[in-house]
Each structure stands twice: as C-alpha cells, then as structure tokens.
Amino acid sequence: MSETTTHSPLDPDAQLVADRFAVALPAGLSGLGVQGVRTFSKQSDAGTPVPAEVQSVTEHNAAGPHGDVRIRLYRPDCADPLPVLLYLHGGGWTMGSIDGGADHLVRDIVTALDMAVVSVDYRLAPENKFPIPLEDCLAALRWVRANGQTLGLDTAAVAIAGDSAGANIAASITHLDRDAEHPLLAQILMCPATEYAVERPSWIDHADAPVLTAADTVWFWDQYLRTADDRTDPRATPANAESFSDLPPALVVVAGHDPLRDDGLHYGALLESAGVAVEIERYDGSFHDFVVMPALSAYTANLDTLTRFLRTNVIERGNG
C-alpha cells in the first residue's frame, strides 16, 4: 500500500479527455480564478450524459449552524427501510454541486443497489471557509439520523462517501462521528485530499497531470483554509489525526495520473496500521476525479467496485 511510482500511460479514452482539458485549461483550473472554475464546472455538468431514472428524487433542507443545507434524497423502488449513503461531491471546496457527475454517480448507485443516497449541497469556499463546509455536512448526517425513519431509511445502516474535496470531508466526519450511537458502517474515499501538499512521489511525478495539477491543489487548499494553522488541523487534514482506530471499513480509490494519488495511498496505510479494514483500488490509467466522469471506462469499473463494497459492508451488515 506504500506510495509507488507508475509510468502507466493514460487509458485511450482518458487521453482524449485530457487533451480537451489541456486546450480548455492552458493555465490549469487555478488559472481561471474562483468564478472561472465555477463557470467551467457548470459547463462540464451540462455535458454529462443523461443519468439513470430512479424511483424518487426529493429535495430537503437540513438545519445547520450556518443556516439550512440543501440536500437531495434519491430512493429506489423498495418499500423496506433502506440503508443510506451520505454523498459529498468534489470540486476543491470551491466549485461543484449535487448536479452533473455527482448526480449521475449517485443515480447509478441507487439503480444498482437497494439503497438510498443523500447528496449534500454544502456551502463553498472561499466565501465559506473551513470549517463551514464540514459543519454543513455534519448537519446533513444529523438530519439523516433524525428524519430517516420517517423517510423509510435505516438510520443504523448509514455509510459515507465522497470524491476529491468531498472525500476529504467524508474522512474527517468518520473521525468526528466515531463515538456515535450507531457509527457509520463504511467509508468510500475517492481521490481524497487528506494532507496539505506533502511532496510524495506522485506530487512530483504528476505535478502537471491532467484535470488537477499540484499547483491547482495548493490553490484549492488556500481557498478553503483560513490560516496556515488549519493545514495541520485534523478536521481539515484528517491524515493528521491522533488516532485511526475504530473507524469504519474503507474503500480508497486513487488514480495513477493524479498528484493526490500517494495522499490517498498514505491515508489508506494509516487506516490499515490502526486495524481498519481497507480496500485500495488503483486506476493507473486515469486522472483525478475520473469517478464522476461517466463517459470513461474507468468510471464503470469503479462503479462496480464501490457497489460491491457497499453491498458487502452496508447492505449485508445492515440486514444482519
């Protein structure tokens, strides 16, 4: 599970997407500025393939310390109390939403499993810096537990997942939620950012990777964090936590052409060293956040992996 250099080429379909990104982002995402990356994100969402239809999609508000948090509940056609996945979208804490690739992914999860998904539209930085996005997501988890039975959800069978910045928040929540009456059953961390700009091999070898560069990563961190002290606050950088014991089983997904690849591998090693059950899935032919790009073959392979993981660690455990 240690960080290892890979020189695998990009998958052919990933290379085509990378070429388009190179034209659209000559100075990287960070070169667009805050409003520019948000516009780019919305344009990318508009190009997402038509997602699957699911039985029920409803909008709700969860009360939080910074005001209501918009959440979206997806349900399959199943009358039983459903296990539920709390999903946190990516976007460097600065862009992204519950639409586009995130919407496509959670619909695919609901289609594949007898499981509900709650997707969280947390507030974005830099207008809402750490810890506000984290606290919004904690409010959404409390809402699930407080209202789940009314909505036909099994509040004792809750898992958490996220991509990129959402995976960062998801990882932090597992630490903060460790002593809950019904702790989270599982965590899925896809292309996670868990430490501030540590120069591991992938950070150097893939500094100019497609989609997300090392410079972009630092820029996004600096939109999110308030001060240099936040860079070591375990609520912001969960790799700095004092303990990794008693956390839920984890699926950690990394991409080969991603400066954050070894960040994810290192975090998985920290979990494993504390006795947490960890699965690592590497997609060496892809790039950061491919997990919400449904046109890619690696997306389909990852969807199969995460639905299998959820079936084993949430649905079957919940039924037991």
N, C-alpha and C positions, 0 to 999 in steps of 0.2 A: 504493500500500500504506500510505500515511500515514493517521493517525487522522482519521476524518471523522465528523461528527455525522449521525445518521439520525433521522428522525422517523417512520419506517415504523410503522404500528400492528402489534400482535401478530396473528399468524395466528389465525383464529377458534378453532381447537382449542387453541392455546396460551393464548388469553384465558380459555377455560373452566377450564383447569388453574390459571392464575394467580389466578382468582377463588377457587378452592378453597384455594390456598395462603394467600391473604390472610385467609381465615377461620381456617385452622388455625394460622397463624403471625402473630398480631397484633403481636408484638414481634420478628419475624424469627427465623431459626434461632438466632442467638446468644442470644435471649431465653429459649430452652429450657435452656441450660446443657449441659454435656458429656453427662450421662446422658440428658437430654431429647432431644438431637439424635440420639443412638444409638437410642433407642426410636422416634423419628419415622422414622429411616432404615429400621429393621426393618419398621415398619408399611407404609412405602412399598414395600419389597421384596415384601411379601406381596400387594400389589395389582398387581404386574407381570403382564402377560398370560403365558399358558403359552408357554414358549420352544420353539424347534425341537428335535427329536430329532437327535442326532448319533451317529455310529458308536461312539465310545468316549470315555468321560469317566473319568479315573482321578485319584486323589489321591496326592500325594507330599510329601516333606519335603526341603528344601534346607538343608544345614548353613550357618550364618552366624555372624558374630561375637557375636551376641546370642542364639544358640540356633537351633533349627530354624525354618524358614519354611515355612508351609503353602502349597502350590501345587497347581493343578488343571490337568491336561493334557487338552485336547479334540482329538480326531483325526477326520478324515473317513474315509470308506471308500476308502482309497487305500493301495496297498502300497509305493509308491515312497518313498524318503527325502523327507520333507516339509519345505518351508520353514516357518519358525515365527515367530509373532508373540508377543512378550512383552507382556502387557497389564497395566496398572496402574490400578486403579479410583480413582475420585474420592471426595470426602467431606471436604474440608478437613483432611486428615491426621488427622481426629478421629473420623469415622464412616465408614460404608460398608464393603463387603466384596466378595467374589468372587461373591456371590449377587445376586438381584434384577436390576436393569437391566444391570449389568455381565455377568452370566451370559447374559442374553438377547442382548446385543450380540455377545459372542464366539461364541455358538452360531450366530447369523446369519452371521457372518464365515466360520465353518467350513463352513456349509451352502453358501455362495456360492462358495467357493474350495477348491482342493486345497491346503489349508494348515492346519497345526496352530496352536493357541493355547495358551500357558501363562499362566494368570491367577494373580496373586500376592496372597496374603492377608497383606500386610505389617503389622507392629505399628503401633498407633495412638497418637497423642499425645492428651492431654498426659502420659500415663504413660510414653510412649516418644517423647521429643522428638528433633528434628533432632540428629544425622544418622541416627538409628536406622532410620526407615522407608526412607531412601535406601539404607542399607547392607543392609537386608533384600532390597531389590530387586536390588542388585548381586549378592548371594548367589544369587538366583534365576537371574540371567543366567549366572553361573558354572556353576550346576547344569545349565542347558540345554546349555552347551558341553561339559561333562564327561560328561554322560549321554545326550546327544542321539542319538548313533549307535546305542546300544543300544535306544533307543526309536523308531528309524526316523525321526529328524529330521535335516535337513540343517543341520549346525552352521555351515556357511559362508553360509547364507542366513537370517539372523535379522534381524527388524525389531522396533521397539519402539513402543508406543502407550499413550496414557493419556488420561483425561478429568479436567479440573479439577486437583486436587492430584496425581493420577496423571500428568497431563501435565507438571506441574512436575518430578516425579521423573524422568520419561522424558527430558525436555530435559536435565536435569543429567547423566544417565547418558551421553548422547551425547557430552558433553564429556569425561567421565572415561574413556570407552571408545575415544577417538579413535585410540589407538595399538595397539589390539588386533590380533592376527594376522589375524583375519577381522572387520573392523569391522562394525558394524550397517549394513544395507543401506538402511534407511529409518526415518523417524520420523513418527508421527502425533500431533499435539498438539491436543487438542480442548478449547476453553475454558480455555487454560492460564493459570496464575498464575506469572509469571516474574520479577516485581519486587514490592517491598513498597510497596503503597499510593501509587503515583505518581499525582498528580492530572491525568490526561489527560482529554479531553472526556467520554469515556464514564463515567469515575469520577464526574464531577459530574452529567452529564445523566441517568444511570441509577443514581444513588445509592440510590434506593428501588425498584429493579427487582424483579420477581417472583423468587421462589426464593432469590436471593442479593443482599443489599444491600451497599453499601460498608462499612457498619458490621459486617456479618457477616464480610466478607472480612478486616478487621483483626482481628476476634476469632479467626477460624480461624488466621491467621498467628501470633497470640500464643499459641495453644495449641501450635503446632508449634515455634516458635523458642525458644531458651534465653535469649538476651540480645539487646540492640539491635545488637551487632556481627554477629549472624547475618543481619541484614537485608541486608547487603551481601556476605555470603559467597556466591561464585558457585555453590557446591554447593547452597545453599538458594534463591538467586535467580539463575538462570542468565543473566538479562539483564545481570548484572554481570561476566560472563566477560571475560577479556582478549582472547580470540580466538574467532571464529566460523568460521574456515576449516576445511576438510577435514571438515566434519560431513555426515551422510547427508542425501539429499534429504528435504524436509519437506512434509507437508501440515498446514497450520494452519487449524483450524476455529474460527470465532467466531460468537457470537450478538449480534444487534443490541441487545437489551434486557438488557445484561449490563455491570456496571461494569468487568469484566475484558476487554471487547471490544478496547479500544485497547492493553491489555497484550499481547494476542496479536498484534495487527497490528504493534506496535512490535518484538516479538521476530522476527516474520517478516521485517521490514525489516532487522534486524541480520543475520540469516542471509543474506538476499539480497545485502546490501552486501559480504559476505565471499565471494561467488561460489557460495553453496549454492543448488541448485535448490529453489525454493519454490513451492508452490501455496497460495493463500489461498481459502478458501470461507467466505462470509458468509451467515448466515441471519438477515436483519434482522427477520424476523417472529417470532423465537423468543427464548428466555431461557437463562440459564446452565444448562449440563449437559443440555440437551434431547437430547443424543446418546445418553443411556441411558434415554430415555422412549419406548418403542416404540409407544405409542398416538398419538404426534404425527406428522403428515405430514412435518415436517422431519427426524424420525428416519429415515424411509425414504429421503428424498433424500440424507441424509448417508451412510447405509449404502451406497448406490450409488456415492457419491463415493469413500469410503475403500476399497471393494473394488476399484474401478477402479485407484486409486492403488497398492494392494498388488499387483495383478496386473502392472502395468507395472514397478514399481520393485523387486519382490522375486521374484515367481514367474518372470517372463520373464528377469530378470537372473540368477536362480539357475540356470535351465535353460541360460542361455548360458554 
